[in-house]
Amino acid sequence: MNTAKILLGFVAGAAIGGILGVLFAPDKGTETRRKLAEKSSDLSDTLRDKFGDFVDGVKDNFTSAKNRAEDLADKGTSAFNKMKSDKGNAMA
């Protein structure tokens, strides 16, 4: 299963659980609204952090793939130049 889907499911479940817990708590309306505001703020902070981690992971994977492609291109260029040089030396 995709890590992003697992993470999204966990965060959504935590948010729903938090909201239901606050809604069914025997508090005054003002206290319930304050708790909801705090929970939503916490949730948005968590989502922002997790999204930042996800973006960082994507950047790292992209950089790694780019470096591997550059290494492969360098190896191919070196092999081509060596082959070209060997062919030139064989003709001389």
OpenMM code with the backbone's topology and positions (N, CA, C; nanometers):
from openmm import Vec3, app, unit

residues = "MET ASN THR ALA LYS ILE LEU LEU GLY PHE VAL ALA GLY ALA ALA ILE GLY GLY ILE LEU GLY VAL LEU PHE ALA PRO ASP LYS GLY THR GLU THR ARG ARG LYS LEU ALA GLU LYS SER SER ASP LEU SER ASP THR LEU ARG ASP LYS PHE GLY ASP PHE VAL ASP GLY VAL LYS ASP ASN PHE THR SER ALA LYS ASN ARG ALA GLU ASP LEU ALA ASP LYS GLY THR SER ALA PHE ASN LYS MET LYS SER ASP LYS GLY ASN ALA MET ALA".split()
positions = [
    Vec3(0.0856, -0.1183, 0.0000),
    Vec3(0.0000, 0.0000, 0.0000),
    Vec3(0.0892, 0.1233, 0.0000),
    Vec3(0.0445, 0.2251, -0.0637),
    Vec3(0.1198, 0.3481, -0.0774),
    Vec3(0.1332, 0.4174, 0.0581),
    Vec3(0.2541, 0.4638, 0.0896),
    Vec3(0.2804, 0.5296, 0.2169),
    Vec3(0.1960, 0.6554, 0.2329),
    Vec3(0.1782, 0.7290, 0.1260),
    Vec3(0.0978, 0.8512, 0.1330),
    Vec3(-0.0469, 0.8189, 0.1705),
    Vec3(-0.1003, 0.7094, 0.1183),
    Vec3(-0.2377, 0.6705, 0.1511),
    Vec3(-0.2497, 0.6302, 0.2968),
    Vec3(-0.1500, 0.5583, 0.3466),
    Vec3(-0.1506, 0.5173, 0.4875),
    Vec3(-0.1448, 0.6398, 0.5763),
    Vec3(-0.0562, 0.7316, 0.5425),
    Vec3(-0.0406, 0.8543, 0.6206),
    Vec3(-0.1689, 0.9362, 0.6182),
    Vec3(-0.2293, 0.9501, 0.5022),
    Vec3(-0.3536, 1.0256, 0.4899),
    Vec3(-0.4648, 0.9591, 0.5702),
    Vec3(-0.4736, 0.8277, 0.5657),
    Vec3(-0.5746, 0.7558, 0.6428),
    Vec3(-0.5550, 0.7744, 0.7927),
    Vec3(-0.4303, 0.7699, 0.8372),
    Vec3(-0.4001, 0.7898, 0.9794),
    Vec3(-0.4391, 0.9304, 1.0235),
    Vec3(-0.4006, 1.0301, 0.9468),
    Vec3(-0.4313, 1.1691, 0.9822),
    Vec3(-0.5811, 1.1932, 0.9801),
    Vec3(-0.6490, 1.1405, 0.8790),
    Vec3(-0.7940, 1.1580, 0.8709),
    Vec3(-0.8632, 1.0897, 0.9881),
    Vec3(-0.8190, 0.9705, 1.0230),
    Vec3(-0.8769, 0.8989, 1.1366),
    Vec3(-0.8553, 0.9734, 1.2678),
    Vec3(-0.7344, 1.0274, 1.2842),
    Vec3(-0.7053, 1.1040, 1.4053),
    Vec3(-0.7924, 1.2294, 1.4122),
    Vec3(-0.8112, 1.2953, 1.2989),
    Vec3(-0.8934, 1.4161, 1.2954),
    Vec3(-1.0388, 1.3843, 1.3279),
    Vec3(-1.0905, 1.2804, 1.2670),
    Vec3(-1.2298, 1.2431, 1.2913),
    Vec3(-1.2486, 1.2020, 1.4375),
    Vec3(-1.1548, 1.1248, 1.4897),
    Vec3(-1.1628, 1.0840, 1.6294),
    Vec3(-1.1577, 1.2026, 1.7237),
    Vec3(-1.0697, 1.2963, 1.6948),
    Vec3(-1.0598, 1.4156, 1.7783),
    Vec3(-1.1862, 1.4990, 1.7746),
    Vec3(-1.2406, 1.5169, 1.6570),
    Vec3(-1.3633, 1.5967, 1.6423),
    Vec3(-1.4804, 1.5284, 1.7128),
    Vec3(-1.4948, 1.3978, 1.6943),
    Vec3(-1.6050, 1.3267, 1.7606),
    Vec3(-1.5886, 1.3301, 1.9122),
    Vec3(-1.4663, 1.3170, 1.9591),
    Vec3(-1.4418, 1.3236, 2.1026),
    Vec3(-1.4804, 1.4577, 2.1610),
    Vec3(-1.4502, 1.5631, 2.0888),
    Vec3(-1.4844, 1.6976, 2.1361),
    Vec3(-1.6352, 1.7202, 2.1284),
    Vec3(-1.6969, 1.6740, 2.0209),
    Vec3(-1.8405, 1.6964, 2.0048),
    Vec3(-1.9240, 1.6236, 2.1109),
    Vec3(-1.8809, 1.5090, 2.1528),
    Vec3(-1.9577, 1.4330, 2.2504),
    Vec3(-1.9163, 1.4597, 2.3950),
    Vec3(-1.8211, 1.5479, 2.4140),
    Vec3(-1.7777, 1.5833, 2.5497),
    Vec3(-1.8832, 1.6742, 2.6136),
    Vec3(-1.9062, 1.6582, 2.7432),
    Vec3(-2.0096, 1.7389, 2.8099),
    Vec3(-1.9560, 1.8769, 2.8526),
    Vec3(-1.9226, 1.9600, 2.7560),
    Vec3(-1.8734, 2.0951, 2.7835),
    Vec3(-1.9719, 2.1986, 2.7302),
    Vec3(-1.9501, 2.3231, 2.7719),
    Vec3(-2.0285, 2.4340, 2.7169),
    Vec3(-1.9941, 2.4530, 2.5699),
    Vec3(-2.0818, 2.5207, 2.4985),
    Vec3(-2.0599, 2.5454, 2.3556),
    Vec3(-1.9328, 2.6235, 2.3281),
    Vec3(-1.9065, 2.7242, 2.4112),
    Vec3(-1.7850, 2.8044, 2.3892),
    Vec3(-1.6602, 2.7197, 2.4105),
    Vec3(-1.6657, 2.6340, 2.5104),
    Vec3(-1.5506, 2.5468, 2.5373),
    Vec3(-1.5329, 2.4460, 2.4242),
    Vec3(-1.6414, 2.3935, 2.3735),
    Vec3(-1.6355, 2.2985, 2.2627),
    Vec3(-1.5785, 2.3646, 2.1383),
    Vec3(-1.6227, 2.4873, 2.1090),
    Vec3(-1.5705, 2.5590, 1.9930),
    Vec3(-1.4213, 2.5875, 2.0081),
    Vec3(-1.3785, 2.6214, 2.1298),
    Vec3(-1.2369, 2.6474, 2.1546),
    Vec3(-1.1558, 2.5201, 2.1310),
    Vec3(-1.2079, 2.4084, 2.1799),
    Vec3(-1.1388, 2.2812, 2.1614),
    Vec3(-1.1324, 2.2430, 2.0136),
    Vec3(-1.2419, 2.2662, 1.9426),
    Vec3(-1.2423, 2.2380, 1.7986),
    Vec3(-1.1388, 2.3236, 1.7268),
    Vec3(-1.1311, 2.4495, 1.7627),
    Vec3(-1.0329, 2.5385, 1.7005),
    Vec3(-0.8907, 2.4900, 1.7287),
    Vec3(-0.8657, 2.4471, 1.8523),
    Vec3(-0.7324, 2.3965, 1.8870),
    Vec3(-0.7007, 2.2692, 1.8086),
    Vec3(-0.7976, 2.1792, 1.8036),
    Vec3(-0.7756, 2.0530, 1.7317),
    Vec3(-0.7519, 2.0783, 1.5830),
    Vec3(-0.8294, 2.1687, 1.5251),
    Vec3(-0.8110, 2.1958, 1.3824),
    Vec3(-0.6757, 2.2621, 1.3582),
    Vec3(-0.6318, 2.3464, 1.4503),
    Vec3(-0.5001, 2.4079, 1.4376),
    Vec3(-0.3909, 2.3016, 1.4478),
    Vec3(-0.4065, 2.2103, 1.5436),
    Vec3(-0.3098, 2.1011, 1.5578),
    Vec3(-0.3064, 2.0136, 1.4325),
    Vec3(-0.4244, 1.9851, 1.3802),
    Vec3(-0.4334, 1.9024, 1.2610),
    Vec3(-0.3668, 1.9709, 1.1423),
    Vec3(-0.3926, 2.0998, 1.1249),
    Vec3(-0.3312, 2.1700, 1.0122),
    Vec3(-0.1794, 2.1747, 1.0277),
    Vec3(-0.1305, 2.1901, 1.1507),
    Vec3(0.0146, 2.1873, 1.1732),
    Vec3(0.0720, 2.0500, 1.1381),
    Vec3(0.0017, 1.9456, 1.1793),
    Vec3(0.0466, 1.8103, 1.1500),
    Vec3(0.0481, 1.7845, 1.0000),
    Vec3(-0.0592, 1.8254, 0.9327),
    Vec3(-0.0654, 1.8067, 0.7874),
    Vec3(0.0447, 1.8848, 0.7175),
    Vec3(0.0698, 2.0067, 0.7613),
    Vec3(0.1749, 2.0892, 0.7017),
    Vec3(0.3116, 2.0208, 0.7189),
    Vec3(0.3364, 1.9685, 0.8390),
    Vec3(0.4629, 1.8997, 0.8640),
    Vec3(0.4759, 1.7746, 0.7782),
    Vec3(0.3697, 1.6958, 0.7717),
    Vec3(0.3742, 1.5722, 0.6938),
    Vec3(0.3890, 1.6021, 0.5452),
    Vec3(0.3223, 1.7064, 0.4968),
    Vec3(0.3355, 1.7429, 0.3566),
    Vec3(0.4779, 1.7889, 0.3283),
    Vec3(0.5355, 1.8649, 0.4214),
    Vec3(0.6749, 1.9079, 0.4057),
    Vec3(0.7685, 1.7883, 0.3994),
    Vec3(0.7445, 1.6887, 0.4853),
    Vec3(0.8257, 1.5670, 0.4831),
    Vec3(0.8090, 1.4937, 0.3501),
    Vec3(0.6861, 1.4889, 0.3008),
    Vec3(0.6585, 1.4230, 0.1726),
    Vec3(0.7324, 1.4939, 0.0595),
    Vec3(0.7254, 1.6268, 0.0574),
    Vec3(0.7926, 1.7045, -0.0470),
    Vec3(0.9436, 1.6837, -0.0386),
    Vec3(0.9971, 1.6829, 0.0827),
    Vec3(1.1406, 1.6594, 0.0996),
    Vec3(1.1790, 1.5219, 0.0466),
    Vec3(1.0954, 1.4217, 0.0727),
    Vec3(1.1221, 1.2874, 0.0222),
    Vec3(1.1202, 1.2823, -0.1298),
    Vec3(1.0250, 1.3517, -0.1900),
    Vec3(1.0174, 1.3561, -0.3361),
    Vec3(1.1419, 1.4245, -0.3921),
    Vec3(1.1820, 1.5345, -0.3296),
    Vec3(1.3034, 1.6045, -0.3751),
    Vec3(1.4254, 1.5139, -0.3649),
    Vec3(1.4369, 1.4416, -0.2534),
    Vec3(1.5506, 1.3510, -0.2353),
    Vec3(1.5506, 1.2416, -0.3416),
    Vec3(1.4337, 1.1842, -0.3680),
    Vec3(1.4238, 1.0794, -0.4700),
    Vec3(1.4576, 1.1340, -0.6082),
    Vec3(1.4119, 1.2554, -0.6374),
    Vec3(1.4410, 1.3167, -0.7670),
    Vec3(1.5905, 1.3418, -0.7809),
    Vec3(1.6511, 1.3959, -0.6758),
    Vec3(1.7943, 1.4241, -0.6794),
    Vec3(1.8740, 1.2959, -0.6973),
    Vec3(1.8338, 1.1912, -0.6269),
    Vec3(1.9019, 1.0621, -0.6386),
    Vec3(1.8904, 1.0070, -0.7804),
    Vec3(1.7707, 1.0119, -0.8374),
    Vec3(1.7499, 0.9624, -0.9738),
    Vec3(1.8294, 1.0460, -1.0737),
    Vec3(1.8328, 1.1761, -1.0524),
    Vec3(1.9078, 1.2653, -1.1411),
    Vec3(2.0567, 1.2320, -1.1354),
    Vec3(2.1086, 1.2114, -1.0132),
    Vec3(2.2502, 1.1783, -0.9994),
    Vec3(2.2839, 1.0453, -1.0655),
    Vec3(2.1943, 0.9464, -1.0496),
    Vec3(2.2182, 0.8168, -1.1144),
    Vec3(2.2167, 0.8316, -1.2663),
    Vec3(2.1252, 0.9125, -1.3190),
    Vec3(2.1179, 0.9335, -1.4638),
    Vec3(2.2434, 1.0046, -1.5140),
    Vec3(2.2916, 1.1027, -1.4378),
    Vec3(2.4134, 1.1730, -1.4781),
    Vec3(2.5331, 1.0791, -1.4761),
    Vec3(2.5411, 0.9923, -1.3743),
    Vec3(2.6501, 0.8948, -1.3684),
    Vec3(2.6451, 0.7997, -1.4867),
    Vec3(2.5255, 0.7537, -1.5194),
    Vec3(2.5092, 0.6632, -1.6326),
    Vec3(2.5485, 0.7324, -1.7632),
    Vec3(2.5082, 0.8583, -1.7779),
    Vec3(2.5443, 0.9336, -1.8989),
    Vec3(2.6963, 0.9522, -1.9069),
    Vec3(2.7601, 0.9810, -1.7933),
    Vec3(2.9063, 0.9962, -1.7922),
    Vec3(2.9752, 0.8652, -1.8304),
    Vec3(2.9253, 0.7533, -1.7783),
    Vec3(2.9834, 0.6232, -1.8115),
    Vec3(2.9657, 0.5929, -1.9605),
    Vec3(2.8488, 0.6255, -2.0128),
    Vec3(2.8234, 0.6035, -2.1557),
    Vec3(2.9134, 0.6891, -2.2420),
    Vec3(2.9336, 0.8150, -2.2034),
    Vec3(3.0212, 0.9048, -2.2785),
    Vec3(3.1647, 0.8546, -2.2726),
    Vec3(3.2079, 0.8111, -2.1545),
    Vec3(3.3442, 0.7592, -2.1400),
    Vec3(3.3640, 0.6349, -2.2258),
    Vec3(3.2673, 0.5453, -2.2244),
    Vec3(3.2772, 0.4226, -2.3038),
    Vec3(3.2799, 0.4554, -2.4525),
    Vec3(3.1988, 0.5496, -2.4942),
    Vec3(3.1962, 0.5895, -2.6352),
    Vec3(3.3296, 0.6503, -2.6759),
    Vec3(3.3820, 0.7400, -2.5924),
    Vec3(3.5102, 0.8038, -2.6251),
    Vec3(3.6240, 0.7020, -2.6281),
    Vec3(3.6208, 0.6049, -2.5350),
    Vec3(3.7240, 0.5006, -2.5331),
    Vec3(3.7143, 0.4159, -2.6587),
    Vec3(3.5926, 0.3807, -2.6961),
    Vec3(3.5736, 0.2990, -2.8155),
    Vec3(3.6186, 0.3758, -2.9394),
    Vec3(3.5872, 0.5030, -2.9446),
    Vec3(3.6261, 0.5871, -3.0574),
    Vec3(3.7792, 0.5985, -3.0628),
    Vec3(3.8411, 0.6143, -2.9457),
    Vec3(3.9854, 0.6248, -2.9388),
    Vec3(4.0521, 0.4932, -2.9791),
    Vec3(3.9971, 0.3820, -2.9311),
    Vec3(4.0521, 0.2514, -2.9658),
    Vec3(4.0416, 0.2251, -3.1156),
    Vec3(3.9330, 0.2665, -3.1760),
    Vec3(3.9137, 0.2484, -3.3206),
    Vec3(4.0149, 0.3324, -3.3977),
    Vec3(4.0375, 0.4571, -3.3486),
    Vec3(4.1348, 0.5455, -3.4143),
    Vec3(4.2743, 0.4912, -3.4022),
    Vec3(4.3096, 0.4326, -3.2866),
    Vec3(4.4433, 0.3755, -3.2681),
    Vec3(4.4611, 0.2502, -3.3542),
    Vec3(4.3553, 0.1741, -3.3749),
    Vec3(4.3634, 0.0530, -3.4549),
    Vec3(4.3844, 0.0863, -3.6018),
    Vec3(4.3350, 0.1999, -3.6497),
    Vec3(4.3485, 0.2394, -3.7892),
    Vec3(4.4848, 0.3004, -3.8164),
    Vec3(4.5483, 0.3496, -3.7139),
    Vec3(4.6767, 0.4173, -3.7362),
    Vec3(4.7917, 0.3228, -3.7493),
] * unit.nanometer
topology = app.Topology()
chain = topology.addChain("A")
for resn in residues:
    res = topology.addResidue(resn, chain)
    for name in ("N", "CA", "C"):
        topology.addAtom(name, app.Element.getBySymbol(name[0]), res)
